[in-house]
Amino acid sequence: MAFSGTVSQTTFNTRRVIENAARRCKLPAQSLTSEHIDIANDQLYLLLSDLSNQGIQLWCIEKTIMPIYDGAAQVTLPQGTVDVLNTNLRWLSEVTGTDDDTATSHTVMFDGDTFVTTVGVLWAAASVPLLFERSDDNITWTTVQTEADPAVVSGEWSWFDIDTCMAAAYFRVSAVTGTLTFDQIYLGNNPTEIPMARMNRDDWVNMPNKSFQNNQPLQFWLDRQVNRPVMNIWPTPNASATVKQIVVWRQRYIMDVGTLTQEIEVPQRWYEAIVAGLAAKLALELVEVDPAMLAILEPKAEKALYIAQMEERDNSPIMIAPNISMYTR
């Protein structure tokens, strides 16, 4: 038998999603007008947005490192955050050496081979894209990773975790474009994390001293605002907490619908549910669709969504540890 020899190489872009959904409504793809396409794009956006109300999409879980500032009890999460799943307070062991700075780079020579797991930059001007490199001789450099412009302003921290940790005698932080203008560059390793406890609104409101300061915030209440949720942390960080970080594992929305030639941000296993759901929505929106189609399309959409949601799991084991101490004393 002859097979294609490829797996997951078929490009199923937004146009194909819309055309397949339209055909399920018994509308030929060639009959779709620009108005139909606009309506379909809107309905697809609503469909993808609504999925965040129906569970957690595993591909939309992201680790985000949030900086801590002296006296700042509120931490505003990135645009598009739906909810916080896990939150840890982290601190590092700082690694230092002999610094050599230029207008575009910061090089550190260690006393011996040293590994770096995290880089923090306290900007003294607008941020720029960064390049991280390591070397054994200060001549031949190996790129560790590149980071896009974090888009922060002077006086703000940016923290970056290094994906691969290999010990080297030199480490360099460089500006990909522009000038590297900073007040401090912090190189760290041996990260230690402890969970932060999530509070409810009543506990937060009833807390007698919300402005109490300490170097170790351990609790938070998540205020889910319209665009960007805000973490109200306690105790309020003091100056010695500013080189610590809050590591947030957050659920975000699926990426916006782009152009017709781009793909929507869902895995292959979800395409049937998306097409079926969009078809049911178009049956409600487009006057050209026979109303009787809705009774056919809605059950199919619900079934396809159910099947996709049942498979949206990471297959990890569950550990249950019952507390039977009261029976064994």
N, C-alpha and C positions, 0 to 999 in steps of 0.2 A: 504494500500500500504506500501511496505517496502522501506525505503530510507537508504542511507549510514550512515546518522547521523553525517557526517563531512562536513566541508566547507573549501575549499582551503588547503586541506591536501595532494593533489596529488603532488608528486615530479616530476617536469618537468625539468630534468637536461639538460646539454648541449648536451649530446648524443642523447636524445630524440628529441631535436630541430633539430639537423642535420639529424637524420634518417627520421623525418617527412618531412623535406624539400627535402631530396633525393627522397622519395617516390612520392612526387608531380612532380618530374622530371622523374618519371617512372623508377627509379633505386631502386631495392630491397636493403634493409638495409644490407643484408649479402654480397652484391657485393661491398660494400665500402672498399677500401684499406686504408692503413695508409696515402698514398699520398692524397686520397680523403678527409680524415679527416683533414689533415693539410690545404688543400685548403679551406675546409668549415670553419675551425677555423679562417683563415685569412679573409674570406669574411664576417663572422659574426662580427669580430672586426671592419671591415670597415663599415658595416651596422650600428652598434651601435654608432660608432664615428660620422657618418654622421647625425644621428638624432639630434645632437646639432645644426646643420645648419637649421633645419626645425621647430624650436620652442623650448619651454622650457619644459623639462620633470619635472613634479612637484616633483618627488621623488629625483631629483638631485639638489634641492635647499638646501643649507647648510648655517647655521650661523657660521661664523668664527670670532674670536676675535683677532685682530692684535695689537701688542704692538706699542708704540710710543717711539722714542729715540731722545735725544737732538741733534739737528742739522741734523737729517736724514729726507730729503725731499722725499725719495723714500721708498715705502712699497711694498715689493715683496709678491705676493699672493701665496697660496699653489699650488703645482704641480696639473695639471688637471683642473685648473679654466678656464672656457669658457668665462664668463662675470660677471660683477657686476650688481646686480639688485637693491639693496638698500644699502646705506652706512650712518651710523650715528656716530657722535662723542659722546663718553660717558665719564662721570666722576662719581665718587662714593663719598659717605661719609665714611671716614675711621673709623673703630671701633678698639679700642685699649684696653689693659688691662695689666695684669701682665704676662710676658712671662716666660716660662720654656722650655729650649731647651736641647735636647740630640743629640747624633750622628744621630739618625734616626727619630726624631720628633720635632715638634714645637707646644707647647700648650699655649693657651691664656686663662687666667681667667678674665672674664668681671666683672664689678661692679654689674651687675644684668643680668637678662635674655636678651640676645641680639641675633638678627638674622643676618646671614651672607649670602649675595647673590652672592658674587664674591670673588675669591681668586687669588692673583697674587704672583708669585714667581720669584724673580730676582736671577738667579742661579750664584753661585760662582765656580761651576764645572759642569761637564756634568750632564744633567737632568736624573731623574729616575722616575719610575711609582709612583703615589701618592695615598694616602688614606685620605679622609676627614671624620672626626668623630665629634660628639657633645656629651656632657654629662651634667647632672645636679649636679653631685656630685664628678666628677673626679675619679670615681671608675667604674661605669657602663657606657660603651661607646656604642653609636649607630652609625653604619656606614651611612654616608650621601651619599657618592658616591666614586667610584674609577676612576682614570684617567690613561690611558696608558702613557708610556714615550713620552713626546712631542718632544723628539729628538732635543733639542737645546743645545747650548754650554754656557760656562761661560760668564757672562755679558749680557745675553739675558733674557727677560721676558717671562713667560708663564702665561696666564690668563684663569681662569676656572669659568664658571657660575654654581652655585649650583641649581640643578633641583627642590629641595624641600627646602623651607625656614621655619624653625621652631626655635623659640628663645630658647636659652640654656645658661647656665652659663659658659660653657667651650667649646672651639673649638680646634681641634687638626689636624695638617697636618703631615702625616707620610710618610716615604719612604716604599713602598711595598717591594722593594729589594734595597740593596746598602745603601749608606749614603746620608742623606739629607744635602747637602752643599749649603748654600744660603747667599746672602748679605742682602736680605730683603724679608719678607713675608708680603703682604698687604692684610688685610681683609676689605671688604667694603660692604655697603648696600645702600639702597635708590638710585639706579642708575638713572641718568638723561641723556637722549639722545636727540640730535638735528640733523636734517638731514645735510649731507654734499652735496654741489652742485657739479654736474659733469660738467666739462668743455670739450670743444672740443680742438683738437690739435692747431688750429689757435689761440684761446684765450690764451692757455698756452704759445705758442711760443712768442706771442706778449706782454706777461706780462713784464713790465719794470724791476721789482725787484723780481726775483724768490726766492731769498735767504732771504727775509724779515722774521724775526722770531717773533713768538708769542706763547702764551700758548694754542691757540685754532685754529687749522687748520680747515677750513670750506669749502674748495674747493679741487677738484682733477681732474687730467686728467689721464685716464686709458690708458697706453701704452700696447697694446696687443702683447706681444712678443711670440716667438714660443712655449716655454714650460711654462713659468710662467709670467702672466701679472704683470705689475708694476704700482702701484698708485703713481703718482707724486702729493704730497699734498702741499697745500698753505693756510696760511703761514707755513713756516718751523717751526716745533716744537722747543720750547726752553726747558730748564731744568725742568721748572715747569709743563710741559705737559707730563712728562714721566710716571705718574701714571694714565693717561687717556688712553682710548683705542678707536680703530676704530672698530666698529661692522659692519661687512660686510655680507650681504646676497648674496651669490654667486651661480651662476650656474656652475656645474662641469660636466665633462664627465661621462657617465655610466661606471661602473667598468669594468676592463679588463676581457676578456674571460679567465676562468680558466681551470681546468681539465674537462674531459668529465663527471665526476660524480658530479661536482658542478653545481649550477644553475646560469643562467645569471641574472644580476641585472635589471630585468624589472618586473612590476606588472603583475598579472594574466591577466588583461584586454588587455595587449599588446602582448601576446604570438602569437595570430593569425597573427598580422602584422609582427612580427619578422620571423615566419616560412615562411609566404608568400614571404616576401622580400628576405630571404635567398634562397628560391627555385628559384626565378628569377635570382639571382646572380649566383647560381650554374649552371643554364641552359646556361649562358654565358661562364663559366669557364671550365666545364667538357666536354671533347670531346665525352663521351659516351652518352650524352643527345641529343635527336633529336632536331635540330634547330627549328623545327616547334613548339616545346613546349614553346619557348620564347614568342610567340604571345599570348599564353594562360596565361602564368604565370605573365607577366608584368602587364596587366590590373588588375588581381586579387590582386597583391601586392600593386598597387596604391590605390585600393579601400579599402583594409584592413588598410593601413596606414592612409588614410583619415578618416576612422571611428574611429581609435584609437586617432588621433589628435583632432578630434571634441569633444571627451570625456575628453581630458586632460585639465580640468578646475577645479577650486576649488569651484564653485557654490556660491561664495560670492556676495553680492549685490554691485552694482555700484552706486556711488553717483555723480550726476552731479549738479554743482552749477554755473549757468550762472551769469556772471557779467553784470547787467543791470543798474549800477550806472549812466552811461552817459545818460540814458534816463529818470532818475528820479530826477536829480538835478534841 
